Amino acid sequence: MEIKVRRFAYLQAILCLFAAVEGHADCNLSAPERATVASVEDGNTLLLTNGRTVRLIGALAPAPPLGWRDDKPWPMVSNAKAALGALAEGKDVELKFDGRHEDRHGHLLAHAFILDGGQRIWLQDALIGQGLARAYSFSDNRACFGELSLREAAARKAERGLWAVSAYRVRDAADAEDLGRLVHSYQLVEGRVAAVGEGAGRVYLNFGADWRKDFTISIERKDVAAFAAASIDLGSLAGKHVRARGWLQWRGGPEIRATHAEQIEVLEDGVTERDRRGQKETPSP
């Protein structure tokens, strides 16, 4: 009973904060399409009364790593689903699109704006702002990333929601062993670039002396110009502090493959998230 009361109190507090959020998304989205939300599947997915499924593009809700096998619930998953349900279930919604409109499963990829009693709430902005999702982008679906990443930064600084849980902390690029345990999960990783190399049609940002086992960001050579157009000169990043976001893979060592500039942030002041937090961590519930 105590756990249920705590969860209800937490949800009520989050919804009070949501009530002040007006969605705007001034990022060149499509004209709106109207629908009604029947229910939510998880912290990222709306089920509409017309039978369609909507994935909230631009926001990635908490989820266990791929292949997770454990009876213990993964932290923050139920919180995100409960908050999204309280905001959206039974409500009218406007759907706006950026690039690709559907995924390979036929699910709509949209930014969603709940219309409720004269209030208009941008779901992605609300969830990310309260630490119930991380900013997320694809190379062909990233129009609102700039605005959503600012909301994420504010939530991270305030240690709201998932940012107060060690499972979602910004990872240290120097800790290859830790990163190796997180393969097939979405992570934010930051550290100092040791060297920049090229080979096999790719550019590599290496974060250690041994590229065969240390963390690496790799970029296809054909994408380098797009990074330059976004004022990221990959060849000049040696010695710079960088934060990358993406899905960790294992290629002789932990690696994130970056396909677009939004995945890489150059920390101009050289101060990492670990510096700001003093390496403080709150254990997972």
FIDOKOL-775208 format. One line per field, with one value per residue (C-alpha): z, y, x; residue number from 1; residue in one letter. Coordinates in steps of 0.1 Angstrom, whole numbers. Each point is the difference from the previous one (the first is absolute). Example, Ala and Ser with C-alpha at 12.3 -4.5 7.8 and 13.67 -1.06 7.14 Angstrom:
<rs>
Z <- [78_-7]
Y <- [-45_34]
X <- [123_14]
k <- [1_2]
r <- [A_S]
</rs>
This chain:
<rs>
Z <- [0_9_-34_-18_21_-8_-37_0_18_-25_-30_15_5_-36_-14_19_-18_-33_4_-6_-32_-33_-31_-29_-20_-24_-21_-34_5_-23_3_29_-3_26_19_34_24_12_22_4_-5_17_7_-38_-17_-5_-11_-19_-3_-37_5_-9_23_5_11_16_-22_16_35_13_31_26_-11_11_-22_-29_13_36_21_36_21_16_-19_-19_16_-12_-26_18_10_-36_-11_29_-7_-38_7_24_-25_-32_5_-13_-12_-35_-15_-29_-18_-19_-21_-9_-23_-4_10_8_13_-16_22_-13_32_-4_10_12_25_20_15_25_-1_34_12_-20_9_-26_13_-21_13_-9_16_32_4_-6_21_30_-5_-12_-34_-18_-31_-30_-37_-33_-30_-18_29_21_-6_37_16_8_21_16_9_19_20_7_11_25_14_2_19_24_3_-7_-7_-16_4_38_-8_-6_-28_-22_10_-26_-5_2_-34_19_16_-28_23_12_-35_-11_24_-16_-37_-17_22_-7_19_4_2_5_3_-17_-35_0_-38_-33_-26_-34_-16_-19_-11_35_23_36_32_24_37_11_-10_-13_-26_0_34_11_-7_-36_-19_-37_-29_-37_-22_-21_30_9_-21_19_33_-14_-11_36_11_13_-15_8_-9_27_29_14_35_2_25_-19_10_-23_0_-17_2_13_-22_4_-28_18_27_9_-29_-10_-37_-6_-32_6_18_28_15_8_23_5_36_-6_37_4_30_-2_17_24_10_6_21_19_-11_24_-8_14_1_-22_18]
Y <- [0_24_-5_7_32_12_-7_18_30_1_-1_28_22_-7_9_32_10_-12_23_31_-14_15_-19_21_-19_28_-24_-2_-29_-10_13_-18_-31_-5_-32_-13_-21_-32_-12_-1_-31_13_34_5_-14_12_-23_20_-6_-4_-31_18_-1_31_-1_33_11_21_-15_-33_-12_-23_-36_-30_-9_-24_-35_10_-31_8_0_33_29_23_35_27_-21_-1_37_11_-21_12_37_-4_-18_27_27_-17_-27_10_34_15_3_19_-20_18_-16_8_-25_-36_-4_-37_-27_-34_-13_26_20_38_20_33_29_0_29_-7_23_1_28_27_-12_-13_-23_-12_-35_-3_33_-8_-35_11_31_-21_-26_-27_-3_9_21_-24_5_-19_13_4_12_27_33_7_-14_33_11_-34_-3_33_-13_-32_20_19_-32_-16_30_-1_-39_-5_-34_-24_24_-8_-37_-16_-22_31_20_15_-26_6_-7_-11_-29_-25_-29_17_9_-36_-11_24_-12_2_28_37_21_35_-3_27_5_14_-11_-15_-2_2_-26_-12_-34_-23_30_13_27_-12_21_-21_6_-21_-10_-34_4_-38_0_36_19_14_21_-9_20_-10_21_10_16_22_30_0_2_29_18_-2_16_-33_-4_-36_3_26_-18_-16_13_13_-11_-15_-15_-26_-16_-32_-38_-17_-27_-23_3_-13_25_22_22_24_5_36_7_36_30_0_-30_19_30_17_12_33_7_-34_-7_-34_-11_-21_32_19_-28_-7_-36_-3_-28_-10_-38_-15_-8]
X <- [0_28_17_-33_-6_36_-5_-33_15_29_-24_-21_31_11_-35_0_32_-14_-30_22_16_-13_13_12_26_9_22_-16_-23_-29_-36_-18_-21_-27_-7_-10_21_-16_29_38_21_31_18_5_-31_-35_-29_-26_-38_4_23_32_31_22_36_11_29_27_-5_13_-18_17_3_21_30_-7_2_-6_-8_-10_-31_8_-17_23_0_-23_-18_-33_3_3_-29_-22_7_-6_-33_-12_8_-13_-26_-34_13_-1_34_17_27_27_28_36_16_-10_-37_0_25_3_-28_-24_0_-4_31_-13_2_-31_-19_-28_-30_-17_-23_16_35_24_28_29_5_37_9_-20_15_36_-4_-10_27_-23_17_32_4_4_5_3_19_-34_-20_17_-17_-8_31_16_-30_-5_37_-1_-30_21_30_-22_-15_34_15_-30_3_-36_-15_23_30_-1_4_35_-13_-4_31_22_28_37_17_32_-19_0_-8_-32_-10_6_-27_-25_2_-34_-12_-4_25_15_38_25_37_32_8_35_4_-18_6_-13_-3_-24_-21_-6_13_7_1_20_-2_29_35_-11_-27_-5_-16_-8_-31_-4_-24_-1_-14_-3_22_-30_-16_30_-12_-33_18_22_-32_-12_33_16_34_7_37_5_-15_32_4_-36_-26_-29_-34_-15_-35_-10_-3_32_14_30_26_31_-10_-30_-11_-27_-6_-10_-20_-9_13_-26_17_32_3_34_3_17_8_15_-22_-17_-33_21_19_-33_-15_32_-4_-29_-24_-34_-5_-26_-33]
k <- [1_2_3_4_5_6_7_8_9_10_11_12_13_14_15_16_17_18_19_20_21_22_23_24_25_26_27_28_29_30_31_32_33_34_35_36_37_38_39_40_41_42_43_44_45_46_47_48_49_50_51_52_53_54_55_56_57_58_59_60_61_62_63_64_65_66_67_68_69_70_71_72_73_74_75_76_77_78_79_80_81_82_83_84_85_86_87_88_89_90_91_92_93_94_95_96_97_98_99_100_101_102_103_104_105_106_107_108_109_110_111_112_113_114_115_116_117_118_119_120_121_122_123_124_125_126_127_128_129_130_131_132_133_134_135_136_137_138_139_140_141_142_143_144_145_146_147_148_149_150_151_152_153_154_155_156_157_158_159_160_161_162_163_164_165_166_167_168_169_170_171_172_173_174_175_176_177_178_179_180_181_182_183_184_185_186_187_188_189_190_191_192_193_194_195_196_197_198_199_200_201_202_203_204_205_206_207_208_209_210_211_212_213_214_215_216_217_218_219_220_221_222_223_224_225_226_227_228_229_230_231_232_233_234_235_236_237_238_239_240_241_242_243_244_245_246_247_248_249_250_251_252_253_254_255_256_257_258_259_260_261_262_263_264_265_266_267_268_269_270_271_272_273_274_275_276_277_278_279_280_281_282_283_284_285]
r <- [M_E_I_K_V_R_R_F_A_Y_L_Q_A_I_L_C_L_F_A_A_V_E_G_H_A_D_C_N_L_S_A_P_E_R_A_T_V_A_S_V_E_D_G_N_T_L_L_L_T_N_G_R_T_V_R_L_I_G_A_L_A_P_A_P_P_L_G_W_R_D_D_K_P_W_P_M_V_S_N_A_K_A_A_L_G_A_L_A_E_G_K_D_V_E_L_K_F_D_G_R_H_E_D_R_H_G_H_L_L_A_H_A_F_I_L_D_G_G_Q_R_I_W_L_Q_D_A_L_I_G_Q_G_L_A_R_A_Y_S_F_S_D_N_R_A_C_F_G_E_L_S_L_R_E_A_A_A_R_K_A_E_R_G_L_W_A_V_S_A_Y_R_V_R_D_A_A_D_A_E_D_L_G_R_L_V_H_S_Y_Q_L_V_E_G_R_V_A_A_V_G_E_G_A_G_R_V_Y_L_N_F_G_A_D_W_R_K_D_F_T_I_S_I_E_R_K_D_V_A_A_F_A_A_A_S_I_D_L_G_S_L_A_G_K_H_V_R_A_R_G_W_L_Q_W_R_G_G_P_E_I_R_A_T_H_A_E_Q_I_E_V_L_E_D_G_V_T_E_R_D_R_R_G_Q_K_E_T_P_S_P]
</rs>
